[in-house]
């Protein structure tokens, strides 16, 4: 049997593992919410954000004189320990939980209190000295702590994604330079169109990623509006005058973020609009990267009977039954990340819609969906860059052969011979396998020199 200690909450006694830093409230939540199997410690940025919010609160409470300096100081030190990576394994409440995040807040309060007691040389549970609620949670409510911590965590996650996303865009841009002299036939609706360069195709991938990077970056200032000091519903009950301004100032200093107090704390406590905006930007970036990944899969399909224009780096055997088969596993995993993020966006929308009156009870599922999406897309960008894009090679000979025989070159002739005549020659060439150049010159429509000058593939790409 595991040794336990007895703690108490408002519902009565609870047996807690003797060596646990959490307490009664957390233990009940562990028993009540066996949902995802993933604790809030799954996301270090969320734990760090919670610790920083509690640290800012301790400093603000000491500044306005509602917390003894010695108590505030040891709470501050305990929070710093956690912010630096200690005790993250003690944040065990399931990410999906009822109560609008109350169990997450209590998990933080109890771990911080017991860490502070440990720093004082006292046993865990000596809440007469450092209390999770009277001291660690002073001037606070879950309803302002939790959304603030989530916003700080999302900002940390967004910055990490933005950096990795930019590296992937740079990798596509580098390939655009490498492939700038490879002329190919572009496609619309999966049908042959007109010439372009492979470099133009990869440069376009980089440009579209740059646009998404800007959209992701634009959400960060919106996450800077917080409701610390609102307490229960936005009226600031139990928080002393001056606390709201002090706690935001301290949290901004601790995080280095341009945080501001919302102009209307009642509105800010119930509103989840910013989370929908972050989700929308995240979904946009994920879906557009998924589209690029699908293009890579198409362009590399084969190797014998597909498009075959690209060779992706072989990463692992592709089949347990077909020897030698290699699949585009890296783009495939990026596709799946995008599918998950798109589905999560629906969950976030439903959660935002169903947060009634003065509080949204469903912020835990919003936080989980966004933190998971940020983490997964960050990892997907990294693996796509390192394990795929950096090693892509072009089949230059195949591209040259296809361009030389492309009927699509007749598009360039329409200003000289007219659309109807060009279409007739194109159809004949496709049906008979005949040579477009010979047909044009044979009919006296253009000289050979004129035809070659007009249909020079390099000129037709618009590349300079």
N, C-alpha and C positions, 0 to 999 in steps of 0.2 A: 504494500500500500504506500502511495506517495504521501509524504508528510504534509500536513496542512496547518494553517493558522485560521482562527475564527475572526472574521470581520463582520461589521454590522452596517446596514444601510437603513433607509426608512421602512423597508419591508421586513427587516429582521436579520438574523444571523446568516452568514454565508461562509462556507469553507473554501479557502483560497490556497493554492499551492504555497508551501512555506517559503520557497525561494523566489516566488513571483514578485515583481515590482508593482503589479496591478493589484486592485482591491476588489471589494464586494460588487460594485456596480459593473466593473468590467467582467467579472466572473459570471454574473447573471447574463450579460450580453453574449458571452461565449456560448453559454448553454441555450440561449434563446434564438440565436441567429446562425445556425450551422448551414449557411446557404451556399456561398461560392467556394468555401474552403481556402480563401485568401484573406489574410488579415490586412489591416491598414498599413502595416509595416512593409507590405509588398511594394509600396511606392515611397521610397526614401524622401522624395521631395515633399510629400504630404506630412510625414512625421517631422521633418525639419521645419516646415511652415508652422505646424502646431506649436513646436517648441519656441519658435521666434515670437509668435503671438503671445504666448504665456510669459516670455521674457520681457516683452514690451509692456505687458500689463503689470508685471511686478515692478518695473521701473517707474511706470506712471503712478501706481498706487503708493509707492514710497515718496514720489515727488509731491503728491498732493496730501500726504500725511495720513492715509488710511491703512497703511501697512507698516509695521515696525521695520526699520531699516535692516536689522539683523535677519529678520524673516525674509524680507524681500531679497536680500543679498544671497542667501543660500538657495532660494528658489531660482534666482538669476543664474547662479552657478550650475544648478541642476539642468536648467534649460540649455545652457551653453554646452554641457556635456552631450545632450541629445542632439542638438543642432550640429555638433561635430561628428555624429555617427554612433554614439553610445546608446545602448538599450533599444535599438530599433526592433529587436526581436521580441520586445515586451509589448509591442503595440499589436495586440492579438485579436481585437474585435473584427468580425467579418466586415468586409467593405460594404456589403449589402445588408442594411439593418433598418429596422423601424426606428422612429423617434427623431427624425430630422437631423441625425448626427449626434444626438445626446450621448450615446455610448462611446463614440469616438472622442468627444470632449472629456468624458469621465475617464476614459483610458489614459488620456494625456494628463489629466489632473492627478490621478493616482500614481502613475509612474513618476511624475515629477516630484510629488510629495515624498514618496519613498526614497527616491534618489537624494533628495535634500536631507531627509532623516539620516540616510547612510553617510552623507558628508559630515553630519553632526555627530556621528558615532552612535546613533540610536537605532534600535531595531525597527523593522518595517511594521507599519500599523500604529505607530505612536502619534496618532493624529491630534492629540492634545497639544503637541508642539508645532507640527506643520500639518495643517488640515487640507485635504484636496479641494474642498469647496470654500471654506472660510478664508483660506489664504491663497492657494494657487488660482482659484476661480474668482477671486474678489473682483467686483465691479464688472463681471462678465456674465454672459449667457451663451449656451450653445448656439443660439440664434444669431449672434454676431461673431463669435469665435470661429464656428465651422465654415461659414461662407467666406470669411476673410482668409482663413488658412487655405481653403481650396483655391482662392484667387491667387494667392502667393505661390502655391504649388504649381498651378497652371502656368504662371509666368515663368517659373524655373523650367518647366517642361517645354514650354514654347520656345524659350531661348535655345535650349538644347536641340530641339527639332529644327529651328531656323538655321542653326550653324551646320547641321548635318545635311539639310536640304540644299543649302548653298554649295556645299562641297560636291554634291551630286550634280547640281546644275553646272558647276565648273568642269566636271568630268565629261559631261555631254558637250560642253563648249570646246573642250580640248579635242574631242573626237571630231567635232565639226571642222576644226582646222586640219586635223590629220586626213580627213576624207574630202577635202575641198576640191580635189582634182578628179574624183570618181563621179563621172556622169552616169545617171541612171534614168529610168522612166518612172515618173511619178504616177500615182494611182488615185482615182476618185471612184467611190462606190465599188472598190476592189477591182476596178477595170483599168486597163492601161490608159494613161492620160498623156502628158507632155513631159519633156526632159526637165530634170533638175539635177543637182548634185547631191550625193550622199551627205556631203558636208552641210548643205542647206537643211537637210532633214534633221540632222543631229543638232545643228545650231537652233532650229526651231524648238526642239525639245528643251534646250537650255533657256530660251526666252520665255516659254510658257511656265517653266519652273520659277524663273525670276519673278514673274507676275504673281504667282501664288505665294512666294516668299514675302512679297510686299503685303499681300492680304493678311498673312499670318502675323506679320510685324504690327500691322495696324490694330490688331485686337489687344495688344499688350497695354497701351494706355487706358483702354476701357476697363481693364481688370484692376486698375489702380484706384477706382472709386470703391471704398469699403464702408462698412457700417459698424465698425468697432465703437462701442459706447452706446449703441442702440439698446443693448441687453435684450429683454424678452421680445418686444414687438416694435421697438423703435422709439419708445418714450424715454428711455434712459433710466428706468426705475432701478434703484439700488446703486447706481453709479453717481459719485459725487460730482459737483460742478468742476469743470476743468479737466476731468478724466479723459473725455473723448479727444480733446485737442492734444493732451499729453501722450496718450497711448498711440495715436497715429504718428505723432512726431518720433516717438521712440521706435516704432516698428519701421518707419521709413529709414531711420538711421541704421537699424540692424540689417535690413534687407537690401539697402541701396536702391530701393524702388521709389518712384515719385507717387507715393500714396496720398490720397486726399479723403477727407470725410464727406460722405454723400450729403447733398443739400437737404434731402428729406429722408430721415432715417426710417420712418415707417414704410415709405415706398421701397427703400433700398433693402429692407429686411424681407419683404415679400417677393421682390422682383428677381427673376432668373434670366432676364433677357440677354445679359452679356454671355451667359453660358451657351445660349443658342447661337449667338454670333461666333463664338469660338468654334463651336461644333460645325457651323456652316463653312467657315474658313478651312477647318481641318478636313471636312468631307471634300471640299473642292480640290484641295491639294492632293488628297488621296486618290480621288477618282481620276484626276488628270494624269497623275503618275501611273495609275493602273492602265489608262489608255496608252501611254507610252510603252508600258511593259507589254501590253497586248501587241503593239506594233513591232516590238523587238521579237516577239514570238512568231509573228507572221513572216517578218523579213528573214528570219533564220530557219523557217520551216523546211523540212526535207529530211536529210540533206540531199537526197537524190530527186525527189519528185515534189518538192515544195517551192517556195520562193527562192530560198537558198542564197540570198544576196549577202547575208551576214553570217559570220561564224561566231557563236557565243562560246565563251570558255567552257569546256566540259567539266562539270563539277562532281558528278557521281553517276554510277550506272543507272540507266533509266528503266530497266525492266528486269523482273525475275524470270521471265520466260524468253524474251527476245535478245539474244546476245548482240552486243555492240550498240544497242540503242541508248542514246543520250537525250534526255529531255531538258527543256528550258526551265529548270526548277527554280532559278532565282527570280525571273519575272513572274512565275506562277505564284510564288509566295507573296510577292508584292500585290498581285491581284487579290489574293485572299485577305490581306490586311485591309485593302480598300473596301472589300465587301463587308467586313466586320465594322469598319468605321461608318459606312453608310447605314447599316442596320442600327448602330448605336445612336446615330442622329435621330432616328425615329423614336427611340427610347427617351432621349433627352427632350424631344418635342412633347411627348406625352406627359413626361414628368413636369415640365414647365406649365403645361395646360392644367394639370390637376392639383397644383399647389393652392389650396383654397385660403381665402381671407388673408390674415396677417403673416402667414408663414408657409413656406413650401416644405412639406414633410419629406419630399422625395429627392432632396439634394444628394444623398448618398449614391443613388444610382446615376445621377448626373456626374458626380465627381469620378466615380469608377469608370464610366464610359469615356469621359474626356481624358483622364490620366492614362487609361489603357490605350486609347487611340494615339495619344502623343508618344507614348513609349513604343508602341508597335510601329508607327510610321517612322520614327527616328531610327529604329533598328532596321526597318525595311530599306530606308535610304542608304544606310551604311552598307548593308549586304549587297544591294544592287550596284553600288559604286565599286566596292572592293572586289566582289566575286563575279561581276558581270561586265559592267560598262568599261572599266579600265582595260579589259582584255579582249574587247570585241574587235574582230577583223573583218575586212570587206573582201568579197570575191570579185576582184577587179576585172578579171577576164570575162566572167559571166555578165557583169554589168555592161562592159563594152560590146559584147556580142548582142545583147538584147537591145541596146540603143541603136546599133547599126541596122538591125532588122525591124525596128519599130514602125508600124503603120501610123502611129501617133504623130510622126514628124510632119504629116500632111497638114496638120493644123497651122503650121507656119506658112503654108502656101496659099491659104484662103484669100489674103489680100491681093494676090496676083492672079490666081486662076478661078476664084469664086468658091463659095461653100459647096454648091451642088456638084461641081466637077470634082472637087477634092474628095467629097463623100463617095462619089461613084468609083473613083480610083481606089480609095481605101477599101471599099467593099469587095471590089474585084481582087485586090491583092490578098485579102483575107480568105476569099473563097478558093483562089487558084494557087496561092503561095507565090504569086508573081512578085517581081521587084518594082516597088513604087517609083524609084528613080528612072528605071528603064521605061516605065509607062508614061511618065511625065515628059521625058525627053523625046520618046518615040512619037508622041502626039504633037510635038512641036510647041508644047505649052511653055517650056523653059529650056534654055541651053543647059548642058551638064554643069557648066561653071556657075550659072545662076542658081541651079538647084542646090549645089554643094554649099554655096555661100549662104543661101537662105536657111538651109536645114542643118547648118553646123551645130551640133548638139551643145557644145560649150557656150556658144553665143545665145542659144535659145534658153539656157538656164537663167540668164540675167546675171550670172556670176561675174565678178570683176576681180 
